[in-house]
Amino acid sequence: MPASHRRTIIRRAGLLLCLLGLLLVTFIIAAPEPPMRPPQIAAPLAMIGLLAAGEPIDPLLRLPEPPKPVVAQIAAPPSAPELVPGSQVHCAPGADARHGLVMLPAEFVIDRGPVDGLEVLLCLDGGKTHESLAKTRTSNGALVKAACIAGLGLDGSGAGSPEASNLPARGWPVRTVAWWQADDGGWRSVDATCLVRDRINDKAYPPLPFVYTGSRMHEIRQRRPDGTEQVSQRFALDLIKSVIVNFDEPDALFASPFPRSNDDQRFEVNSAICPPAGTPVWFALTRTDLPGPLLLGADGALSFSGKILDDPALAELIGGWAKDTTLRAVAVTVAKTTPRTVDGVARERLLNAAATAKVWMVPIFVPVE
């Protein structure tokens, strides 16, 4: 058999192994409890398939196992009675902004799956509830943004990830914690990213910040009856209604921190810790400082404290930072004029450095003038 034919057969077999791994995860999500799931072999199958097919390995498969999510028991959060179904909201409708804190009252709408992927973590009322973990009490996107400006001082404009682009968003890290009341009457708290699982590596995500971009304005052109053109501006969040997303979505208020977020089928609900659908929840948002920042130059060079870093130095630095942070992310500042593709290349390098250091860390890109 010619060598070219053998390579083709090997490549196709590898891709079939990848598909088998993804199908296995799809069937697993129907299990009623995580302990009843079959052995976790999806990630090894995916890696073997990619190697055999000659495809690049997903960088997250190179990272060590992330820390397991820890659901904390807490005292009742501020204004806890407002979470009780049917009660009145005594703050601004749909958002409570205080100095350094924004609280968004919401409701879990799904507690497992969905089969098509968990594209959105939190949507506005009337948003994509078939692929969103939770929905807010308000349908007013401008109100939610105003609360973030008032409570967190987030008045800058970032840049979301173009749809399915696998380009990192640019914005400001915001820790997002979910608070809800359990059946025993006690209160629970967990970083919102821990409520999301990765189907590729069959693990829940560790605590990460989401990336505030501020959404953007859309210019809408319409023809009047007399044939003249009318131009108006609409706030994109009010159109797409996705407040916090897992998938690449350019118009969300908060962009995904997850690498390889160009495929929404990668994400599912972490049903091991997610409360039942219909449970009221508050999402508490606070600005957060991350280790770093690294500085990303227009030429792709990464530096810290004025020193350009080679790969061994980068791995050593990230490994040290990982020992002293709860949020598994590092800040990378980048000029707004730097091409977005530079961010993507830098993220791959940083993920490789984290793998070398044997730590689970991802970069968050923060725009500077």
GIQUI-V494086 format. One record per run of one state. SS is the DSSP state (helix for helix, strand for strand, loop for the rest). FROM is the first residue (numbers start at 1). TO is the last residue. If there is no record, write none. Layout:
BEGIN
SS FROM TO
SS FROM TO
END
This chain:
BEGIN
loop 1 2
helix 3 28
loop 29 33
helix 34 36
loop 37 41
helix 42 53
loop 54 58
helix 59 62
loop 63 71
strand 72 74
loop 75 79
helix 80 83
loop 84 95
strand 96 98
loop 99 100
strand 101 108
loop 109 119
strand 120 123
loop 124 128
helix 129 131
strand 132 136
loop 137 140
helix 141 152
loop 153 158
strand 159 159
loop 160 169
strand 170 170
loop 171 171
strand 172 181
loop 182 186
strand 187 191
helix 192 195
strand 196 198
loop 199 202
strand 203 204
loop 205 209
strand 210 212
loop 213 216
strand 217 223
loop 224 228
strand 229 235
helix 236 240
loop 241 241
strand 242 245
loop 246 253
strand 254 255
loop 256 263
helix 264 266
strand 267 269
loop 270 279
strand 280 287
loop 288 290
strand 291 296
loop 297 301
strand 302 304
loop 305 306
strand 307 308
loop 309 310
helix 311 322
loop 323 328
strand 329 335
loop 336 339
helix 340 357
loop 358 361
strand 362 368
loop 369 369
END
